[in-house]
C-alpha cells in the first residue's frame, strides 16, 4: 500500500511540471553588450499539421522582446520581417544585434482532456549588426505538464526558457 501511495505521489508530481530542453546550435562567440540596440523579427505563425495558430508569431516575438528588455532600453520588434536579410535591409543599425526567432513546432492540445501535452520548439538566432556574424543560435523546446486543469497554452511555455537563454548571453 505504501509503495502504491509513493508511486502515485511521484506520478502526480512529475506530471505537474513543465519540461524544457535547449539544444545549442552555436555557442555564443561573444558576450552581448548591455544597452545595445536589439532588433527582433516577428516569426511566421506556428503550424501543427493543417492548423495555423494565429498570433503565435507575435507571442513569440513578445516573449523574446521581454527577455531582451531586461538588458537594453532599445528593443524593437518589426512585424514586416521574418529573416535576417529583411532586417538588415529595412531596419539598419550600426551597433547592436539582430534577433531572428523562428517557430519550428507549435502544438496546442486539450491536455486536461486528452493527457497530450502542449509542445513548442523555437529557434533563436542572434547576429552582431556591426560584424554581420552569427553570435549564437539555439533551439528551445518545451512540453507542458499533463496534469493541467485548463487554461494552459503553448505561449505559456515561452518566457521561462527564453529568459534563461537570453540571460546566459550577457
C-alpha positions in Angstrom: 0.0 0.0 0.0 2.9 2.4 0.9 4.6 1.6 -2.4 1.4 2.4 -4.4 0.9 5.7 -2.5 4.6 6.7 -3.1 4.3 5.8 -6.8 1.0 7.7 -7.1 2.5 10.8 -5.5 5.6 10.7 -7.7 3.5 10.3 -10.8 1.4 13.4 -9.9 4.4 15.5 -9.0 6.3 14.6 -12.2 3.2 15.1 -14.3 2.7 18.6 -12.8 6.0 20.0 -14.1 6.8 21.7 -17.4 9.8 20.3 -19.2 12.3 22.4 -21.2 15.3 21.5 -23.3 17.8 23.7 -25.0 19.8 22.4 -28.0 22.7 24.8 -28.7 23.4 25.1 -32.4 26.2 27.6 -31.9 27.6 28.6 -28.5 27.9 32.3 -28.0 31.0 33.6 -29.7 30.9 36.8 -27.6 29.0 38.1 -24.6 26.3 40.5 -25.7 26.8 44.2 -24.6 24.2 45.6 -22.3 22.2 48.6 -23.6 23.0 47.8 -27.2 20.1 48.2 -29.6 18.2 44.9 -30.3 16.1 44.4 -33.5 13.8 41.4 -33.5 11.9 40.0 -36.4 8.4 38.6 -35.9 8.3 34.9 -36.9 5.6 33.4 -39.0 2.8 31.9 -37.0 3.3 28.3 -35.9 1.6 25.4 -37.7 0.8 21.9 -36.5 -0.5 19.5 -39.1 -3.0 21.7 -41.1 -3.8 24.2 -38.3 -2.2 27.6 -38.1 -2.0 29.1 -34.7 -2.8 32.8 -35.3 -0.9 35.1 -33.0 1.8 32.6 -32.1 4.4 34.6 -34.0 3.5 37.8 -32.2 3.5 35.9 -28.8 7.0 34.5 -29.6 8.3 37.9 -30.6 6.8 39.5 -27.4 8.5 36.8 -25.2 11.9 37.4 -26.9 11.4 41.2 -26.6 10.6 40.9 -22.9 13.7 38.8 -22.3 16.0 41.4 -24.0 14.3 44.3 -22.3 16.0 43.3 -19.1 19.3 44.2 -20.7 18.6 47.0 -23.1 16.3 50.0 -23.3 16.3 49.9 -27.1 14.4 46.7 -28.1 12.2 46.7 -31.1 10.1 44.1 -32.9 9.4 44.5 -36.6 6.4 42.7 -38.0 7.4 43.3 -41.6 10.4 40.9 -41.5 10.9 37.3 -40.5 14.5 36.8 -41.7 17.9 38.4 -41.3 18.1 39.7 -44.9 14.9 41.7 -44.5 16.0 43.2 -41.1 19.4 44.2 -42.5 17.9 46.0 -45.5 14.8 47.6 -43.9 15.9 48.2 -40.3 19.6 49.1 -40.3 21.5 49.5 -37.1 25.2 50.2 -36.9 25.8 48.6 -33.5 23.7 46.1 -31.7 22.1 42.8 -32.5 19.6 41.3 -34.9 17.5 38.6 -33.4 15.6 36.1 -35.5 13.1 33.8 -33.7 11.6 31.0 -35.7 8.7 28.7 -34.7 9.7 25.2 -35.6 6.8 23.5 -33.7 3.6 24.8 -32.1 1.1 22.3 -30.8 -1.9 23.4 -28.6 -3.7 20.4 -27.2 -6.6 19.9 -24.9 -4.2 18.5 -22.3 -6.8 18.4 -19.5 -9.0 16.1 -21.5 -6.5 14.1 -23.6 -3.4 14.0 -21.4 -1.4 15.0 -24.5 0.9 18.0 -23.6 1.2 21.3 -25.5 4.6 21.5 -27.2 6.8 24.2 -28.6 10.1 24.4 -30.4 11.6 27.8 -31.1 14.8 28.6 -32.8 16.6 31.8 -31.8 19.5 33.1 -33.8 21.4 36.3 -32.9 23.6 38.3 -35.3 26.1 41.1 -34.5 25.0 44.1 -36.6 28.5 45.6 -36.9 30.3 42.4 -38.0 27.3 40.7 -39.7 28.4 37.5 -38.0 26.2 35.0 -36.2 26.8 35.3 -32.5 24.7 32.5 -31.1 21.9 30.1 -32.1 19.8 27.7 -30.1 16.6 25.6 -30.3 14.4 25.7 -27.2 11.7 23.1 -26.8 9.1 22.8 -24.1 6.3 20.4 -23.2 3.5 21.3 -20.8 2.5 19.3 -17.8 -0.1 16.6 -18.4 -1.9 17.3 -15.2 -3.4 20.5 -16.5 -6.7 21.9 -15.4 -7.3 24.1 -18.4 -6.0 27.4 -19.5 -2.5 26.3 -20.4 -1.3 27.2 -23.9 2.0 26.9 -25.8 2.7 30.6 -25.4 2.8 29.9 -21.6 5.8 27.8 -22.2 7.9 30.6 -23.8 9.0 33.0 -21.0 11.0 30.8 -18.7 13.4 29.1 -21.2 13.7 32.2 -23.3 14.6 34.4 -20.3 17.2 31.8 -19.2 18.8 31.6 -22.6 19.0 35.4 -23.1 20.4 35.8 -19.6 23.2 33.3 -20.5 24.3 35.5 -23.3 25.1 38.5 -21.2 
